[in-house]
């Protein structure tokens, strides 16, 4: 998803080009904003997954801080947009 957000302009340019024949709909600005907001939660999850799921041995001293950080990130707050609160409540 990070790559999609980073490449918003090229993706939008290609999808809006009349020469390309496709059935894909352009994402609205609200959809792009949802992706940006969701990325705030998904990035820490990706990092913890890479940290704890590596091919090498994981130090036990890393597990608890990583899980505590994820718990903090996934705590619903009043400032969270609706889409982010909904995702956090699923966890």
N, CA, C and O atoms as a Tinker XYZ file with bonds, in Angstrom:
   364  protein
     1  N      0.818000   -1.178000    0.000000    73     2
     2  CA     0.000000    0.000000    0.000000    64     1     3
     3  C      0.872000    1.254000    0.000000    63     2     4     5
     4  O      0.521000    2.256000   -0.624000    81     3
     5  N      1.996000    1.201000    0.692000    73     3     6
     6  CA     2.894000    2.352000    0.725000    64     5     7
     7  C      3.331000    2.732000   -0.686000    63     6     8     9
     8  O      3.409000    3.916000   -1.013000    81     7
     9  N      3.611000    1.756000   -1.506000    73     7    10
    10  CA     4.021000    2.040000   -2.882000    64     9    11
    11  C      2.903000    2.703000   -3.664000    63    10    12    13
    12  O      3.149000    3.595000   -4.477000    81    11
    13  N      1.689000    2.274000   -3.423000    73    11    14
    14  CA     0.549000    2.878000   -4.116000    64    13    15
    15  C      0.400000    4.335000   -3.711000    63    14    16    17
    16  O      0.190000    5.196000   -4.566000    81    15
    17  N      0.504000    4.618000   -2.434000    73    15    18
    18  CA     0.381000    6.001000   -1.959000    64    17    19
    19  C      1.521000    6.851000   -2.507000    63    18    20    21
    20  O      1.310000    7.992000   -2.919000    81    19
    21  N      2.736000    6.290000   -2.509000    73    19    22
    22  CA     3.893000    7.024000   -3.044000    64    21    23
    23  C      3.745000    7.329000   -4.531000    63    22    24    25
    24  O      4.231000    8.351000   -5.017000    81    23
    25  N      3.077000    6.446000   -5.238000    73    23    26
    26  CA     2.952000    6.580000   -6.694000    64    25    27
    27  C      1.565000    7.052000   -7.117000    63    26    28    29
    28  O      1.083000    6.693000   -8.192000    81    27
    29  N      0.936000    7.843000   -6.285000    73    27    30
    30  CA    -0.421000    8.320000   -6.576000    64    29    31
    31  C     -0.498000    9.027000   -7.921000    63    30    32    33
    32  O     -1.377000    8.722000   -8.728000    81    31
    33  N      0.398000    9.955000   -8.172000    73    31    34
    34  CA     0.341000   10.734000   -9.405000    64    33    35
    35  C      0.506000    9.871000  -10.656000    63    34    36    37
    36  O     -0.299000    9.990000  -11.580000    81    35
    37  N      1.525000    9.004000  -10.718000    73    35    38
    38  CA     1.632000    8.164000  -11.921000    64    37    39
    39  C      0.451000    7.209000  -12.103000    63    38    40    41
    40  O     -0.010000    6.995000  -13.225000    81    39
    41  N     -0.035000    6.640000  -11.009000    73    39    42
    42  CA    -1.174000    5.717000  -11.108000    64    41    43
    43  C     -2.394000    6.466000  -11.624000    63    42    44    45
    44  O     -3.092000    5.983000  -12.516000    81    43
    45  N     -2.652000    7.634000  -11.069000    73    43    46
    46  CA    -3.793000    8.437000  -11.502000    64    45    47
    47  C     -3.646000    8.854000  -12.961000    63    46    48    49
    48  O     -4.620000    8.845000  -13.714000    81    47
    49  N     -2.431000    9.219000  -13.358000    73    47    50
    50  CA    -2.200000    9.637000  -14.746000    64    49    51
    51  C     -2.470000    8.494000  -15.716000    63    50    52    53
    52  O     -3.097000    8.700000  -16.755000    81    51
    53  N     -2.010000    7.311000  -15.396000    73    51    54
    54  CA    -2.214000    6.160000  -16.288000    64    53    55
    55  C     -3.687000    5.778000  -16.348000    63    54    56    57
    56  O     -4.219000    5.518000  -17.427000    81    55
    57  N     -4.349000    5.742000  -15.193000    73    55    58
    58  CA    -5.754000    5.341000  -15.184000    64    57    59
    59  C     -6.669000    6.363000  -15.849000    63    58    60    61
    60  O     -7.731000    6.007000  -16.360000    81    59
    61  N     -6.266000    7.615000  -15.844000    73    59    62
    62  CA    -7.115000    8.636000  -16.461000    64    61    63
    63  C     -6.798000    8.859000  -17.939000    63    62    64    65
    64  O     -7.503000    9.607000  -18.616000    81    63
    65  N     -5.748000    8.218000  -18.442000    73    63    66
    66  CA    -5.371000    8.351000  -19.852000    64    65    67
    67  C     -6.378000    7.589000  -20.715000    63    66    68    69
    68  O     -6.601000    6.394000  -20.524000    81    67
    69  N     -6.973000    8.293000  -21.652000    73    67    70
    70  CA    -7.998000    7.701000  -22.515000    64    69    71
    71  C     -7.443000    6.632000  -23.449000    63    70    72    73
    72  O     -8.210000    5.810000  -23.951000    81    71
    73  N     -6.139000    6.617000  -23.698000    73    71    74
    74  CA    -5.539000    5.625000  -24.593000    64    73    75
    75  C     -5.511000    4.233000  -23.968000    63    74    76    77
    76  O     -5.470000    3.235000  -24.687000    81    75
    77  N     -5.533000    4.157000  -22.649000    73    75    78
    78  CA    -5.499000    2.855000  -21.976000    64    77    79
    79  C     -6.919000    2.330000  -21.828000    63    78    80    81
    80  O     -7.793000    2.994000  -21.271000    81    79
    81  N     -7.126000    1.137000  -22.334000    73    79    82
    82  CA    -8.433000    0.503000  -22.240000    64    81    83
    83  C     -8.442000   -0.399000  -21.009000    63    82    84    85
    84  O     -7.748000   -1.415000  -20.967000    81    83
    85  N     -9.227000   -0.020000  -20.021000    73    83    86
    86  CA    -9.319000   -0.812000  -18.786000    64    85    87
    87  C    -10.685000   -0.578000  -18.154000    63    86    88    89
    88  O    -11.408000    0.346000  -18.525000    81    87
    89  N    -11.016000   -1.409000  -17.219000    73    87    90
    90  CA   -12.289000   -1.308000  -16.502000    64    89    91
    91  C    -12.079000   -0.811000  -15.071000    63    90    92    93
    92  O    -12.968000   -0.945000  -14.231000    81    91
    93  N    -10.912000   -0.241000  -14.794000    73    91    94
    94  CA   -10.597000    0.206000  -13.443000    64    93    95
    95  C    -11.144000    1.608000  -13.199000    63    94    96    97
    96  O    -11.067000    2.481000  -14.063000    81    95
    97  N    -11.686000    1.800000  -12.026000    73    95    98
    98  CA   -12.203000    3.119000  -11.659000    64    97    99
    99  C    -11.118000    3.910000  -10.942000    63    98   100   101
   100  O    -10.316000    3.350000  -10.194000    81    99
   101  N    -11.102000    5.195000  -11.174000    73    99   102
   102  CA   -10.168000    6.066000  -10.459000    64   101   103
   103  C    -10.577000    6.153000   -8.994000    63   102   104   105
   104  O    -11.762000    6.175000   -8.662000    81   103
   105  N     -9.590000    6.200000   -8.143000    73   103   106
   106  CA    -9.869000    6.361000   -6.717000    64   105   107
   107  C    -10.164000    7.831000   -6.449000    63   106   108   109
   108  O     -9.565000    8.723000   -7.050000    81   107
   109  N    -11.094000    8.059000   -5.540000    73   107   110
   110  CA   -11.426000    9.436000   -5.172000    64   109   111
   111  C    -10.383000    9.969000   -4.186000    63   110   112   113
   112  O     -9.579000    9.211000   -3.641000    81   111
   113  N    -10.411000   11.273000   -3.970000    73   111   114
   114  CA    -9.502000   11.866000   -2.988000    64   113   115
   115  C     -9.755000   11.290000   -1.595000    63   114   116   117
   116  O     -8.826000   11.127000   -0.805000    81   115
   117  N    -11.018000   10.985000   -1.303000    73   115   118
   118  CA   -11.355000   10.378000   -0.009000    64   117   119
   119  C    -10.729000    8.989000    0.114000    63   118   120   121
   120  O    -10.269000    8.613000    1.193000    81   119
   121  N    -10.708000    8.226000   -0.974000    73   119   122
   122  CA   -10.083000    6.901000   -0.961000    64   121   123
   123  C     -8.579000    7.015000   -0.717000    63   122   124   125
   124  O     -8.012000    6.238000    0.051000    81   123
   125  N     -7.936000    7.983000   -1.370000    73   123   126
   126  CA    -6.499000    8.184000   -1.169000    64   125   127
   127  C     -6.214000    8.573000    0.280000    63   126   128   129
   128  O     -5.217000    8.143000    0.860000    81   127
   129  N     -7.093000    9.386000    0.858000    73   127   130
   130  CA    -6.915000    9.797000    2.255000    64   129   131
   131  C     -7.081000    8.603000    3.189000    63   130   132   133
   132  O     -6.350000    8.478000    4.172000    81   131
   133  N     -8.036000    7.726000    2.890000    73   131   134
   134  CA    -8.205000    6.515000    3.699000    64   133   135
   135  C     -6.946000    5.662000    3.668000    63   134   136   137
   136  O     -6.527000    5.136000    4.699000    81   135
   137  N     -6.345000    5.521000    2.504000    73   135   138
   138  CA    -5.099000    4.759000    2.398000    64   137   139
   139  C     -3.992000    5.388000    3.232000    63   138   140   141
   140  O     -3.238000    4.691000    3.912000    81   139
   141  N     -3.906000    6.708000    3.173000    73   139   142
   142  CA    -2.873000    7.406000    3.942000    64   141   143
   143  C     -3.078000    7.203000    5.443000    63   142   144   145
   144  O     -2.115000    6.989000    6.179000    81   143
   145  N     -4.321000    7.268000    5.891000    73   143   146
   146  CA    -4.634000    7.084000    7.310000    64   145   147
   147  C     -4.376000    5.638000    7.731000    63   146   148   149
   148  O     -3.786000    5.397000    8.784000    81   147
   149  N     -4.807000    4.689000    6.929000    73   147   150
   150  CA    -4.593000    3.277000    7.256000    64   149   151
   151  C     -3.109000    2.932000    7.301000    63   150   152   153
   152  O     -2.691000    2.048000    8.048000    81   151
   153  N     -2.337000    3.620000    6.514000    73   151   154
   154  CA    -0.896000    3.381000    6.486000    64   153   155
   155  C     -0.266000    3.681000    7.850000    63   154   156   157
   156  O      0.742000    3.074000    8.213000    81   155
   157  N     -0.858000    4.620000    8.609000    73   155   158
   158  CA    -0.326000    4.965000    9.929000    64   157   159
   159  C     -0.386000    3.778000   10.886000    63   158   160   161
   160  O      0.430000    3.691000   11.804000    81   159
   161  N     -1.329000    2.869000   10.691000    73   159   162
   162  CA    -1.441000    1.673000   11.532000    64   161   163
   163  C     -0.719000    0.494000   10.893000    63   162   164   165
   164  O     -0.091000   -0.305000   11.588000    81   163
   165  N     -0.806000    0.388000    9.591000    73   163   166
   166  CA    -0.241000   -0.776000    8.924000    64   165   167
   167  C      1.288000   -0.753000    8.879000    63   166   168   169
   168  O      1.912000   -1.814000    8.876000    81   167
   169  N      1.899000    0.419000    8.846000    73   167   170
   170  CA     3.365000    0.490000    8.846000    64   169   171
   171  C      3.975000   -0.111000   10.115000    63   170   172   173
   172  O      4.912000   -0.902000   10.011000    81   171
   173  N      3.478000    0.237000   11.316000    73   171   174
   174  CA     4.022000   -0.423000   12.512000    64   173   175
   175  C      3.784000   -1.938000   12.516000    63   174   176   177
   176  O      4.615000   -2.699000   13.011000    81   175
   177  N      2.664000   -2.364000   11.970000    73   175   178
   178  CA     2.396000   -3.811000   11.888000    64   177   179
   179  C      3.396000   -4.495000   10.965000    63   178   180   181
   180  O      3.898000   -5.576000   11.271000    81   179
   181  N      3.679000   -3.854000    9.832000    73   179   182
   182  CA     4.664000   -4.410000    8.897000    64   181   183
   183  C      6.037000   -4.481000    9.549000    63   182   184   185
   184  O      6.745000   -5.480000    9.416000    81   183
   185  N      6.408000   -3.424000   10.252000    73   183   186
   186  CA     7.709000   -3.394000   10.903000    64   185   187
   187  C      7.820000   -4.509000   11.947000    63   186   188   189
   188  O      8.834000   -5.206000   12.000000    81   187
   189  N      6.791000   -4.681000   12.773000    73   187   190
   190  CA     6.814000   -5.729000   13.794000    64   189   191
   191  C      6.859000   -7.112000   13.151000    63   190   192   193
   192  O      7.536000   -8.008000   13.654000    81   191
   193  N      6.154000   -7.286000   12.060000    73   191   194
   194  CA     6.174000   -8.567000   11.355000    64   193   195
   195  C      7.569000   -8.876000   10.835000    63   194   196   197
   196  O      8.058000   -9.997000   10.971000    81   195
   197  N      8.204000   -7.876000   10.241000    73   195   198
   198  CA     9.567000   -8.080000    9.737000    64   197   199
   199  C     10.540000   -8.331000   10.879000    63   198   200   201
   200  O     11.434000   -9.169000   10.762000    81   199
   201  N     10.372000   -7.611000   11.975000    73   199   202
   202  CA    11.262000   -7.747000   13.123000    64   201   203
   203  C     11.136000   -9.116000   13.777000    63   202   204   205
   204  O     12.140000   -9.756000   14.087000    81   203
   205  N      9.910000   -9.560000   13.983000    73   203   206
   206  CA     9.675000  -10.810000   14.714000    64   205   207
   207  C      9.634000  -12.036000   13.813000    63   206   208   209
   208  O      9.772000  -13.159000   14.297000    81   207
   209  N      9.452000  -11.844000   12.536000    73   207   210
   210  CA     9.313000  -12.984000   11.638000    64   209   211
   211  C     10.486000  -13.178000   10.712000    63   210   212   213
   212  O     10.350000  -13.804000    9.661000    81   211
   213  N     11.628000  -12.658000   11.080000    73   211   214
   214  CA    12.803000  -12.771000   10.226000    64   213   215
   215  C     13.332000  -14.189000   10.170000    63   214   216   217
   216  O     12.923000  -15.049000   10.949000    81   215
   217  N     14.228000  -14.422000    9.259000    73   215   218
   218  CA    14.819000  -15.746000    9.105000    64   217   219
   219  C     15.823000  -16.049000   10.209000    63   218   220   221
   220  O     16.105000  -17.212000   10.498000    81   219
   221  N     16.357000  -15.004000   10.820000    73   219   222
   222  CA    17.330000  -15.195000   11.876000    64   221   223
   223  C     16.607000  -15.315000   13.216000    63   222   224   225
   224  O     15.406000  -15.058000   13.307000    81   223
   225  N     17.326000  -15.697000   14.223000    73   223   226
   226  CA    16.736000  -15.832000   15.549000    64   225   227
   227  C     16.341000  -14.466000   16.086000    63   226   228   229
   228  O     17.084000  -13.492000   15.962000    81   227
   229  N     15.163000  -14.413000   16.682000    73   227   230
   230  CA    14.669000  -13.177000   17.265000    64   229   231
   231  C     15.031000  -13.172000   18.740000    63   230   232   233
   232  O     14.781000  -14.145000   19.451000    81   231
   233  N     15.610000  -12.094000   19.189000    73   231   234
   234  CA    15.955000  -11.952000   20.596000    64   233   235
   235  C     14.670000  -11.770000   21.399000    63   234   236   237
   236  O     13.791000  -11.003000   21.006000    81   235
   237  N     14.565000  -12.465000   22.504000    73   235   238
   238  CA    13.355000  -12.341000   23.327000    64   237   239
   239  C     13.221000  -10.936000   23.908000    63   238   240   241
   240  O     12.126000  -10.546000   24.314000    81   239
   241  N     14.295000  -10.179000   23.956000    73   239   242
   242  CA    14.218000   -8.820000   24.483000    64   241   243
   243  C     13.517000   -7.875000   23.510000    63   242   244   245
   244  O     13.199000   -6.741000   23.869000    81   243
   245  N     13.277000   -8.325000   22.302000    73   243   246
   246  CA    12.613000   -7.494000   21.300000    64   245   247
   247  C     11.110000   -7.747000   21.270000    63   246   248   249
   248  O     10.345000   -6.870000   20.868000    81   247
   249  N     10.683000   -8.925000   21.686000    73   247   250
   250  CA     9.291000   -9.329000   21.531000    64   249   251
   251  C      8.352000   -8.445000   22.346000    63   250   252   253
   252  O      7.395000   -7.899000   21.798000    81   251
   253  N      8.603000   -8.299000   23.620000    73   251   254
   254  CA     7.693000   -7.526000   24.472000    64   253   255
   255  C      7.602000   -6.057000   24.050000    63   254   256   257
   256  O      6.492000   -5.535000   23.946000    81   255
   257  N      8.726000   -5.366000   23.803000    73   255   258
   258  CA     8.590000   -3.981000   23.336000    64   257   259
   259  C      7.832000   -3.861000   22.010000    63   258   260   261
   260  O      7.067000   -2.916000   21.817000    81   259
   261  N      8.041000   -4.803000   21.110000    73   259   262
   262  CA     7.332000   -4.755000   19.821000    64   261   263
   263  C      5.836000   -4.930000   20.030000    63   262   264   265
   264  O      5.035000   -4.212000   19.431000    81   263
   265  N      5.456000   -5.879000   20.873000    73   263   266
   266  CA     4.035000   -6.104000   21.126000    64   265   267
   267  C      3.405000   -4.937000   21.881000    63   266   268   269
   268  O      2.260000   -4.575000   21.613000    81   267
   269  N      4.135000   -4.350000   22.815000    73   267   270
   270  CA     3.621000   -3.177000   23.536000    64   269   271
   271  C      3.419000   -2.002000   22.581000    63   270   272   273
   272  O      2.434000   -1.272000   22.687000    81   271
   273  N      4.340000   -1.827000   21.663000    73   271   274
   274  CA     4.200000   -0.751000   20.678000    64   273   275
   275  C      2.980000   -0.992000   19.796000    63   274   276   277
   276  O      2.220000   -0.064000   19.519000    81   275
   277  N      2.793000   -2.222000   19.359000    73   275   278
   278  CA     1.614000   -2.526000   18.539000    64   277   279
   279  C      0.323000   -2.298000   19.325000    63   278   280   281
   280  O     -0.657000   -1.783000   18.786000    81   279
   281  N      0.330000   -2.681000   20.589000    73   279   282
   282  CA    -0.855000   -2.460000   21.409000    64   281   283
   283  C     -1.148000   -0.964000   21.533000    63   282   284   285
   284  O     -2.305000   -0.546000   21.475000    81   283
   285  N     -0.106000   -0.170000   21.703000    73   283   286
   286  CA    -0.278000    1.282000   21.784000    64   285   287
   287  C     -0.809000    1.845000   20.459000    63   286   288   289
   288  O     -1.719000    2.674000   20.451000    81   287
   289  N     -0.245000    1.396000   19.366000    73   287   290
   290  CA    -0.669000    1.880000   18.036000    64   289   291
   291  C     -2.115000    1.499000   17.757000    63   290   292   293
   292  O     -2.847000    2.259000   17.122000    81   291
   293  N     -2.533000    0.329000   18.227000    73   291   294
   294  CA    -3.868000   -0.176000   17.921000    64   293   295
   295  C     -4.937000    0.272000   18.916000    63   294   296   297
   296  O     -6.094000   -0.132000   18.793000    81   295
   297  N     -4.577000    1.092000   19.891000    73   295   298
   298  CA    -5.556000    1.615000   20.838000    64   297   299
   299  C     -6.359000    2.728000   20.168000    63   298   300   301
   300  O     -5.799000    3.666000   19.601000    81   299
   301  N     -7.672000    2.602000   20.246000    73   299   302
   302  CA    -8.553000    3.586000   19.625000    64   301   303
   303  C     -8.496000    4.883000   20.426000    63   302   304   305
   304  O     -8.561000    4.874000   21.655000    81   303
   305  N     -8.374000    5.993000   19.709000    73   303   306
   306  CA    -8.387000    7.299000   20.367000    64   305   307
   307  C     -9.486000    8.162000   19.755000    63   306   308   309
   308  O    -10.000000    7.866000   18.676000    81   307
   309  N     -9.829000    9.220000   20.455000    73   307   310
   310  CA   -10.888000   10.114000   19.984000    64   309   311
   311  C    -10.500000   10.849000   18.707000    63   310   312   313
   312  O    -11.372000   11.264000   17.943000    81   311
   313  N     -9.202000   11.013000   18.468000    73   311   314
   314  CA    -8.738000   11.740000   17.295000    64   313   315
   315  C     -8.727000   10.884000   16.021000    63   314   316   317
   316  O     -8.539000   11.408000   14.923000    81   315
   317  N     -8.928000    9.576000   16.167000    73   315   318
   318  CA    -8.872000    8.678000   15.008000    64   317   319
   319  C    -10.044000    8.913000   14.069000    63   318   320   321
   320  O    -11.184000    9.032000   14.518000    81   319
   321  N     -9.777000    8.980000   12.769000    73   319   322
   322  CA   -10.884000    9.006000   11.803000    64   321   323
   323  C    -11.672000    7.696000   11.893000    63   322   324   325
   324  O    -11.177000    6.699000   12.417000    81   323
   325  N    -12.888000    7.713000   11.382000    73   323   326
   326  CA   -13.773000    6.549000   11.484000    64   325   327
   327  C    -13.150000    5.287000   10.897000    63   326   328   329
   328  O    -13.249000    4.213000   11.490000    81   327
   329  N    -12.512000    5.408000    9.739000    73   327   330
   330  CA   -11.941000    4.236000    9.079000    64   329   331
   331  C    -10.819000    3.638000    9.930000    63   330   332   333
   332  O    -10.655000    2.419000    9.977000    81   331
   333  N    -10.067000    4.477000   10.588000    73   331   334
   334  CA    -8.978000    3.988000   11.442000    64   333   335
   335  C     -9.518000    3.357000   12.712000    63   334   336   337
   336  O     -9.007000    2.329000   13.158000    81   335
   337  N    -10.539000    3.954000   13.298000    73   335   338
   338  CA   -11.162000    3.367000   14.485000    64   337   339
   339  C    -11.749000    1.994000   14.172000    63   338   340   341
   340  O    -11.623000    1.062000   14.967000    81   339
   341  N    -12.384000    1.878000   13.020000    73   339   342
   342  CA   -12.977000    0.600000   12.631000    64   341   343
   343  C    -11.905000   -0.474000   12.496000    63   342   344   345
   344  O    -12.105000   -1.603000   12.944000    81   343
   345  N    -10.779000   -0.141000   11.890000    73   343   346
   346  CA    -9.686000   -1.099000   11.751000    64   345   347
   347  C     -9.120000   -1.491000   13.110000    63   346   348   349
   348  O     -8.859000   -2.667000   13.363000    81   347
   349  N     -8.932000   -0.520000   13.971000    73   347   350
   350  CA    -8.368000   -0.794000   15.294000    64   349   351
   351  C     -9.307000   -1.661000   16.126000    63   350   352   353
   352  O     -8.842000   -2.486000   16.912000    81   351
   353  N    -10.601000   -1.493000   15.969000    73   351   354
   354  CA   -11.559000   -2.289000   16.735000    64   353   355
   355  C    -11.583000   -3.734000   16.284000    63   354   356   357
   356  O    -12.014000   -4.604000   17.040000    81   355
   357  N    -11.130000   -4.015000   15.067000    73   355   358
   358  CA   -11.074000   -5.395000   14.575000    64   357   359
   359  C     -9.950000   -6.180000   15.246000    63   358   360   361
   360  O     -9.998000   -7.408000   15.310000    81   359
   361  N     -8.946000   -5.474000   15.742000    73   359   362
   362  CA    -7.781000   -6.170000   16.301000    64   361   363
   363  C     -8.023000   -6.689000   17.690000    63   362   364
   364  O     -7.132000   -7.295000   18.286000    81   363
